[in-house]
Amino acid sequence: MAEELKIVIYPDPRLRKISKDVEKFDDELADLARRMFILMREAKGVGLAAPQVGKNIRLFVMSHTGLEADDRVYVNPVLTDAEGDESAEEGCLSIPDIKADIPRSKTVKMTARDLAGNQIVETQAGYIARVWQHEVDHLNGVLHIDRMGALAKLAHRKALKALEDKYAADHPTPASKARK
């Protein structure tokens, strides 16, 4: 039976790793994507990257409308040809309740693979381009809080500290155990 997937919560170090390219396009990969869609929907998200479920591979799923007809899987995505700038509010399933205006490119081109290994080349603008950039950031170990302005970081410092303290309490290190 497949292991249970859970959303990895900040500041888990797995969120900061640069993901590895997918080399095997098989049933296991397709099953992971299917389970990620289920988890994404349960959490009421529009995108979910593999590092957010503890998998260090370059894969993300998304559905910009939430409808299954709009489900998309992108494997080994590369973003290019960024144009324009805009800011809009973003949140993240791995950093609950922290939303801020994040600057992104208005339009981007993505080259990726689907679950069968077929090439995908698309250009999108607006919301879809924003989701792509957010999820590709996850694959590169970058979080939306890294892109926040100074005022937003200041406004969210207590909530971030609470997440850090909870993580530390749930994941004691040998050094912290010795201090007790």
DRENPA-3360 file (N, C-alpha, C; in nm, 2 decimals, always signed):
BEGIN
1 = MAEELKIV = +0.08/-0.12/+0.00/+0.00/+0.00/+0.00/+0.09/+0.12/+0.00 ~ +0.04/+0.23/-0.07/+0.12/+0.35/-0.08/+0.12/+0.42/+0.06 ~ +0.23/+0.49/+0.08/+0.24/+0.56/+0.21/+0.14/+0.68/+0.21 ~ +0.10/+0.72/+0.33/+0.01/+0.83/+0.34/+0.08/+0.96/+0.31 ~ +0.02/+1.05/+0.23/+0.08/+1.18/+0.20/+0.02/+1.28/+0.30 ~ +0.11/+1.37/+0.34/+0.07/+1.48/+0.42/+0.14/+1.60/+0.37 ~ +0.08/+1.72/+0.39/+0.15/+1.84/+0.35/+0.25/+1.88/+0.46 ~ +0.37/+1.90/+0.41/+0.49/+1.94/+0.49/+0.47/+2.09/+0.52;
9 = IYPDPRLR = +0.49/+2.12/+0.65/+0.46/+2.26/+0.70/+0.60/+2.32/+0.74 ~ +0.60/+2.45/+0.70/+0.72/+2.54/+0.73/+0.75/+2.53/+0.88 ~ +0.87/+2.53/+0.92/+1.00/+2.54/+0.85/+1.07/+2.41/+0.82 ~ +0.99/+2.31/+0.79/+1.05/+2.17/+0.76/+1.16/+2.19/+0.65 ~ +1.28/+2.14/+0.68/+1.39/+2.17/+0.59/+1.37/+2.10/+0.45 ~ +1.28/+2.01/+0.43/+1.25/+1.95/+0.30/+1.20/+2.06/+0.21 ~ +1.14/+2.16/+0.26/+1.08/+2.27/+0.17/+1.20/+2.35/+0.11 ~ +1.32/+2.34/+0.16/+1.43/+2.43/+0.12/+1.52/+2.35/+0.02;
17 = KISKDVEK = +1.50/+2.23/+0.00/+1.58/+2.15/-0.09/+1.55/+2.18/-0.24 ~ +1.65/+2.18/-0.32/+1.63/+2.19/-0.47/+1.59/+2.05/-0.51 ~ +1.48/+2.04/-0.58/+1.43/+1.91/-0.63/+1.51/+1.85/-0.74 ~ +1.51/+1.72/-0.75/+1.58/+1.65/-0.86/+1.49/+1.62/-0.98 ~ +1.54/+1.62/-1.10/+1.46/+1.59/-1.22/+1.40/+1.45/-1.20 ~ +1.28/+1.43/-1.26/+1.22/+1.30/-1.27/+1.28/+1.23/-1.39 ~ +1.32/+1.11/-1.37/+1.38/+1.03/-1.47/+1.29/+0.91/-1.51 ~ +1.20/+0.86/-1.42/+1.11/+0.75/-1.45/+0.97/+0.80/-1.46;
25 = FDDELADL = +0.91/+0.78/-1.57/+0.77/+0.81/-1.59/+0.69/+0.68/-1.59 ~ +0.64/+0.65/-1.47/+0.58/+0.52/-1.45/+0.45/+0.53/-1.37 ~ +0.39/+0.42/-1.34/+0.27/+0.41/-1.26/+0.29/+0.47/-1.12 ~ +0.40/+0.46/-1.06/+0.43/+0.52/-0.93/+0.42/+0.67/-0.94 ~ +0.48/+0.73/-1.04/+0.47/+0.87/-1.06/+0.32/+0.92/-1.08 ~ +0.25/+0.85/-1.16/+0.11/+0.88/-1.18/+0.03/+0.87/-1.06 ~ +0.06/+0.77/-0.97/-0.01/+0.75/-0.85/+0.02/+0.86/-0.75 ~ +0.14/+0.91/-0.75/+0.18/+1.02/-0.66/+0.10/+1.14/-0.71;
33 = ARRMFILM = +0.10/+1.17/-0.84/+0.02/+1.29/-0.88/-0.13/+1.28/-0.85 ~ -0.18/+1.16/-0.86/-0.33/+1.14/-0.83/-0.35/+1.17/-0.68 ~ -0.26/+1.12/-0.59/-0.28/+1.14/-0.45/-0.25/+1.28/-0.41 ~ -0.16/+1.35/-0.49/-0.14/+1.49/-0.46/-0.26/+1.58/-0.50 ~ -0.33/+1.54/-0.60/-0.46/+1.61/-0.64/-0.56/+1.60/-0.52 ~ -0.57/+1.48/-0.47/-0.67/+1.45/-0.36/-0.63/+1.54/-0.24 ~ -0.51/+1.54/-0.20/-0.46/+1.62/-0.09/-0.48/+1.77/-0.12 ~ -0.45/+1.81/-0.24/-0.46/+1.96/-0.27/-0.61/+2.00/-0.26;
41 = REAKGVGL = -0.70/+1.92/-0.31/-0.84/+1.95/-0.30/-0.89/+1.95/-0.15 ~ -0.84/+1.85/-0.07/-0.88/+1.85/+0.07/-0.84/+1.98/+0.14 ~ -0.72/+2.03/+0.10/-0.67/+2.15/+0.17/-0.72/+2.28/+0.10 ~ -0.80/+2.26/+0.00/-0.86/+2.38/-0.08/-0.75/+2.46/-0.14 ~ -0.65/+2.40/-0.20/-0.55/+2.47/-0.27/-0.57/+2.46/-0.42 ~ -0.49/+2.53/-0.50/-0.49/+2.53/-0.64/-0.37/+2.47/-0.70 ~ -0.27/+2.45/-0.62/-0.14/+2.39/-0.67/-0.07/+2.32/-0.55 ~ +0.01/+2.22/-0.59/+0.08/+2.15/-0.48/+0.21/+2.09/-0.55;
49 = AAPQVGKN = +0.32/+2.12/-0.50/+0.45/+2.07/-0.55/+0.50/+1.95/-0.47 ~ +0.57/+1.86/-0.53/+0.62/+1.74/-0.47/+0.69/+1.77/-0.34 ~ +0.78/+1.87/-0.33/+0.84/+1.90/-0.20/+0.74/+1.92/-0.08 ~ +0.63/+1.97/-0.12/+0.53/+2.00/-0.01/+0.47/+1.87/+0.04 ~ +0.49/+1.76/-0.02/+0.45/+1.63/+0.04/+0.57/+1.54/+0.07 ~ +0.69/+1.61/+0.08/+0.81/+1.54/+0.12/+0.88/+1.47/+0.01 ~ +0.85/+1.49/-0.11/+0.91/+1.42/-0.23/+1.01/+1.52/-0.30 ~ +1.13/+1.49/-0.31/+1.23/+1.58/-0.36/+1.25/+1.56/-0.51;
57 = IRLFVMSH = +1.14/+1.57/-0.58/+1.14/+1.56/-0.73/+1.07/+1.68/-0.79 ~ +1.10/+1.70/-0.92/+1.05/+1.82/-0.99/+0.91/+1.79/-1.05 ~ +0.81/+1.80/-0.97/+0.67/+1.77/-1.02/+0.58/+1.86/-0.94 ~ +0.48/+1.91/-1.01/+0.37/+1.98/-0.94/+0.24/+1.95/-1.01 ~ +0.13/+1.96/-0.93/+0.00/+1.95/-0.98/-0.08/+2.08/-0.96 ~ -0.17/+2.11/-1.04/-0.25/+2.23/-1.02/-0.39/+2.22/-1.09 ~ -0.48/+2.30/-1.04/-0.61/+2.31/-1.10/-0.65/+2.45/-1.07 ~ -0.64/+2.55/-1.16/-0.67/+2.69/-1.13/-0.81/+2.72/-1.10;
65 = TGLEADDR = -0.90/+2.63/-1.14/-1.05/+2.64/-1.11/-1.09/+2.55/-1.00 ~ -1.02/+2.45/-0.97/-1.06/+2.35/-0.88/-1.14/+2.23/-0.94 ~ -1.17/+2.25/-1.07/-1.25/+2.15/-1.14/-1.15/+2.04/-1.20 ~ -1.19/+1.92/-1.19/-1.10/+1.81/-1.24/-1.07/+1.83/-1.39 ~ -1.16/+1.89/-1.46/-1.13/+1.91/-1.61/-1.01/+2.00/-1.63 ~ -0.98/+2.08/-1.53/-0.87/+2.17/-1.54/-0.74/+2.12/-1.46 ~ -0.74/+1.99/-1.42/-0.63/+1.93/-1.36/-0.51/+1.93/-1.45 ~ -0.39/+1.97/-1.41/-0.27/+1.96/-1.49/-0.16/+1.91/-1.40;
73 = VYVNPVLT = -0.07/+1.83/-1.46/+0.05/+1.78/-1.40/+0.17/+1.83/-1.48 ~ +0.27/+1.88/-1.42/+0.39/+1.93/-1.48/+0.51/+1.86/-1.42 ~ +0.59/+1.80/-1.50/+0.71/+1.72/-1.46/+0.83/+1.79/-1.52 ~ +0.93/+1.82/-1.44/+1.06/+1.88/-1.48/+1.03/+2.02/-1.55 ~ +0.95/+2.10/-1.49/+0.92/+2.23/-1.55/+1.03/+2.33/-1.55 ~ +1.04/+2.40/-1.66/+1.14/+2.51/-1.68/+1.06/+2.63/-1.72 ~ +1.07/+2.75/-1.65/+1.01/+2.87/-1.69/+1.10/+2.96/-1.76 ~ +1.06/+3.02/-1.87/+1.14/+3.12/-1.95/+1.05/+3.23/-2.00;
81 = DAEGDESA = +1.11/+3.32/-2.07/+1.04/+3.43/-2.14/+0.94/+3.50/-2.05 ~ +0.99/+3.53/-1.93/+0.90/+3.61/-1.83/+0.89/+3.75/-1.88 ~ +0.77/+3.80/-1.88/+0.74/+3.94/-1.92/+0.64/+4.01/-1.82 ~ +0.67/+4.14/-1.80/+0.58/+4.22/-1.72/+0.60/+4.19/-1.57 ~ +0.54/+4.27/-1.49/+0.54/+4.25/-1.35/+0.40/+4.29/-1.29 ~ +0.36/+4.21/-1.19/+0.24/+4.24/-1.12/+0.25/+4.18/-0.98 ~ +0.18/+4.24/-0.88/+0.17/+4.19/-0.75/+0.03/+4.14/-0.72 ~ +0.02/+4.03/-0.65/-0.12/+3.98/-0.61/-0.10/+3.90/-0.48;
89 = EEGCLSIP = -0.21/+3.88/-0.41/-0.20/+3.81/-0.28/-0.18/+3.66/-0.31 ~ -0.09/+3.60/-0.24/-0.06/+3.46/-0.24/-0.06/+3.40/-0.10 ~ -0.10/+3.28/-0.09/-0.09/+3.20/+0.03/-0.02/+3.07/-0.01 ~ +0.00/+2.98/+0.08/+0.07/+2.86/+0.06/+0.02/+2.75/+0.15 ~ -0.01/+2.63/+0.10/-0.06/+2.52/+0.19/+0.05/+2.48/+0.29 ~ +0.17/+2.50/+0.26/+0.28/+2.47/+0.36/+0.31/+2.58/+0.46 ~ +0.24/+2.69/+0.44/+0.26/+2.80/+0.54/+0.12/+2.86/+0.57 ~ +0.05/+2.79/+0.65/-0.09/+2.82/+0.67/-0.11/+2.96/+0.73;
97 = DIKADIPR = -0.22/+3.03/+0.67/-0.26/+3.16/+0.72/-0.17/+3.27/+0.70 ~ -0.07/+3.26/+0.61/+0.02/+3.37/+0.59/+0.00/+3.40/+0.44 ~ -0.06/+3.52/+0.42/-0.09/+3.57/+0.29/-0.03/+3.70/+0.27 ~ +0.03/+3.73/+0.15/+0.09/+3.86/+0.13/+0.09/+3.89/-0.02 ~ +0.10/+4.01/-0.06/+0.12/+4.05/-0.20/+0.26/+4.01/-0.24 ~ +0.27/+3.93/-0.35/+0.40/+3.88/-0.40/+0.41/+3.93/-0.54 ~ +0.53/+3.99/-0.57/+0.55/+4.03/-0.71/+0.59/+3.91/-0.79 ~ +0.53/+3.90/-0.91/+0.56/+3.79/-1.01/+0.56/+3.85/-1.15;
105 = SKTVKMTA = +0.61/+3.77/-1.24/+0.60/+3.81/-1.38/+0.46/+3.79/-1.43 ~ +0.41/+3.88/-1.52/+0.27/+3.86/-1.57/+0.25/+3.74/-1.66 ~ +0.35/+3.72/-1.74/+0.35/+3.62/-1.85/+0.47/+3.53/-1.84 ~ +0.46/+3.40/-1.85/+0.57/+3.31/-1.85/+0.55/+3.20/-1.95 ~ +0.65/+3.14/-2.00/+0.65/+3.02/-2.09/+0.70/+2.91/-2.00 ~ +0.63/+2.79/-2.01/+0.68/+2.67/-1.94/+0.70/+2.56/-2.04 ~ +0.82/+2.50/-2.03/+0.85/+2.37/-2.10/+0.86/+2.27/-1.99 ~ +0.78/+2.16/-2.01/+0.77/+2.05/-1.90/+0.74/+1.92/-1.97;
113 = RDLAGNQI = +0.72/+1.82/-1.89/+0.67/+1.69/-1.94/+0.54/+1.66/-1.87 ~ +0.46/+1.57/-1.94/+0.34/+1.52/-1.87/+0.38/+1.39/-1.81 ~ +0.28/+1.32/-1.75/+0.31/+1.19/-1.68/+0.36/+1.08/-1.77 ~ +0.33/+1.09/-1.90/+0.38/+0.99/-1.99/+0.52/+1.03/-2.05 ~ +0.57/+1.15/-2.01/+0.70/+1.19/-2.06/+0.69/+1.28/-2.18 ~ +0.57/+1.30/-2.23/+0.55/+1.39/-2.35/+0.58/+1.54/-2.32 ~ +0.64/+1.60/-2.41/+0.67/+1.75/-2.39/+0.55/+1.83/-2.39 ~ +0.55/+1.93/-2.30/+0.45/+2.03/-2.29/+0.52/+2.17/-2.31;
121 = VETQAGYI = +0.47/+2.25/-2.40/+0.52/+2.39/-2.41/+0.39/+2.48/-2.41 ~ +0.38/+2.56/-2.31/+0.27/+2.65/-2.29/+0.32/+2.79/-2.25 ~ +0.24/+2.89/-2.28/+0.26/+3.03/-2.23/+0.13/+3.07/-2.17 ~ +0.14/+3.13/-2.05/+0.02/+3.17/-1.98/+0.05/+3.31/-1.91 ~ -0.06/+3.37/-1.88/-0.05/+3.50/-1.82/-0.14/+3.50/-1.70 ~ -0.12/+3.60/-1.61/-0.21/+3.62/-1.50/-0.21/+3.51/-1.39 ~ -0.32/+3.46/-1.35/-0.33/+3.37/-1.24/-0.26/+3.24/-1.26 ~ -0.28/+3.18/-1.38/-0.21/+3.05/-1.41/-0.06/+3.07/-1.41;
129 = ARVWQHEV = -0.01/+3.18/-1.47/+0.14/+3.21/-1.47/+0.18/+3.23/-1.32 ~ +0.10/+3.29/-1.24/+0.14/+3.31/-1.10/+0.15/+3.17/-1.02 ~ +0.05/+3.08/-1.05/+0.06/+2.95/-0.98/+0.18/+2.88/-1.03 ~ +0.21/+2.88/-1.16/+0.33/+2.81/-1.21/+0.45/+2.86/-1.14 ~ +0.47/+3.00/-1.13/+0.59/+3.05/-1.06/+0.60/+3.01/-0.92 ~ +0.48/+3.01/-0.85/+0.48/+2.97/-0.71/+0.53/+2.83/-0.69 ~ +0.47/+2.74/-0.77/+0.50/+2.60/-0.76/+0.65/+2.57/-0.81 ~ +0.69/+2.63/-0.91/+0.83/+2.61/-0.95/+0.93/+2.66/-0.85;
137 = DHLNGVLH = +0.89/+2.77/-0.78/+0.97/+2.82/-0.66/+0.99/+2.71/-0.56 ~ +0.88/+2.63/-0.53/+0.89/+2.52/-0.44/+0.99/+2.42/-0.49 ~ +1.00/+2.39/-0.61/+1.09/+2.29/-0.67/+1.24/+2.34/-0.65 ~ +1.25/+2.47/-0.64/+1.38/+2.53/-0.62/+1.41/+2.57/-0.48 ~ +1.33/+2.53/-0.38/+1.35/+2.56/-0.24/+1.32/+2.70/-0.20 ~ +1.24/+2.77/-0.28/+1.20/+2.91/-0.25/+1.06/+2.91/-0.20 ~ +1.03/+2.98/-0.10/+0.89/+3.00/-0.05/+0.84/+3.14/-0.07 ~ +0.71/+3.15/-0.07/+0.65/+3.28/-0.10/+0.69/+3.38/+0.01;
145 = IDRMGALA = +0.72/+3.34/+0.13/+0.77/+3.43/+0.23/+0.90/+3.49/+0.20 ~ +0.98/+3.42/+0.12/+1.11/+3.48/+0.07/+1.09/+3.59/-0.02 ~ +0.98/+3.60/-0.08/+0.95/+3.71/-0.18/+0.86/+3.82/-0.12 ~ +0.83/+3.81/+0.00/+0.75/+3.92/+0.07/+0.83/+4.04/+0.09 ~ +0.76/+4.15/+0.09/+0.83/+4.28/+0.12/+0.86/+4.29/+0.27 ~ +0.94/+4.38/+0.31/+0.98/+4.40/+0.45/+0.86/+4.42/+0.54 ~ +0.76/+4.50/+0.50/+0.64/+4.52/+0.59/+0.56/+4.39/+0.61 ~ +0.55/+4.32/+0.50/+0.47/+4.19/+0.51/+0.55/+4.09/+0.61;
153 = KLAHRKAL = +0.68/+4.09/+0.60/+0.76/+4.00/+0.68/+0.74/+4.04/+0.83 ~ +0.74/+4.17/+0.85/+0.72/+4.23/+0.99/+0.58/+4.19/+1.04 ~ +0.48/+4.21/+0.95/+0.34/+4.18/+0.99/+0.32/+4.03/+1.03 ~ +0.39/+3.94/+0.96/+0.37/+3.80/+0.98/+0.48/+3.74/+1.07 ~ +0.57/+3.81/+1.13/+0.68/+3.76/+1.21/+0.63/+3.67/+1.33 ~ +0.52/+3.71/+1.39/+0.47/+3.63/+1.51/+0.42/+3.49/+1.46 ~ +0.34/+3.50/+1.35/+0.28/+3.37/+1.30/+0.39/+3.28/+1.25 ~ +0.50/+3.33/+1.18/+0.61/+3.25/+1.14/+0.68/+3.19/+1.26;
161 = KALEDKYA = +0.71/+3.28/+1.36/+0.77/+3.23/+1.48/+0.69/+3.12/+1.55 ~ +0.56/+3.13/+1.55/+0.48/+3.02/+1.61/+0.49/+2.89/+1.53 ~ +0.50/+2.90/+1.39/+0.52/+2.78/+1.31/+0.66/+2.72/+1.34 ~ +0.76/+2.81/+1.35/+0.89/+2.76/+1.38/+0.90/+2.69/+1.52 ~ +0.83/+2.75/+1.62/+0.83/+2.70/+1.76/+0.76/+2.56/+1.76 ~ +0.65/+2.55/+1.69/+0.57/+2.43/+1.68/+0.66/+2.32/+1.62 ~ +0.73/+2.35/+1.51/+0.81/+2.26/+1.44/+0.92/+2.21/+1.53 ~ +0.99/+2.30/+1.60/+1.09/+2.27/+1.70/+1.04/+2.17/+1.81;
169 = ADHPTPAS = +0.92/+2.20/+1.86/+0.86/+2.12/+1.96/+0.83/+1.98/+1.91 ~ +0.79/+1.97/+1.79/+0.75/+1.84/+1.73/+0.87/+1.76/+1.67 ~ +0.98/+1.83/+1.65/+1.10/+1.77/+1.60/+1.22/+1.80/+1.68 ~ +1.23/+1.75/+1.80/+1.35/+1.79/+1.89/+1.48/+1.73/+1.83 ~ +1.58/+1.82/+1.84/+1.71/+1.77/+1.80/+1.79/+1.71/+1.92 ~ +1.89/+1.64/+1.90/+1.97/+1.58/+2.01/+2.01/+1.69/+2.11 ~ +2.05/+1.81/+2.05/+2.10/+1.92/+2.14/+1.99/+1.97/+2.22 ~ +1.87/+1.99/+2.17/+1.75/+2.04/+2.24/+1.71/+1.94/+2.35;
177 = KARK = +1.72/+1.81/+2.32/+1.68/+1.70/+2.41/+1.78/+1.71/+2.53 ~ +1.91/+1.73/+2.51/+2.01/+1.73/+2.61/+1.99/+1.85/+2.71 ~ +1.93/+1.96/+2.65/+1.91/+2.08/+2.74/+1.80/+2.06/+2.83 ~ +1.71/+1.97/+2.81/+1.59/+1.95/+2.89/+1.62/+1.88/+3.02;
% end
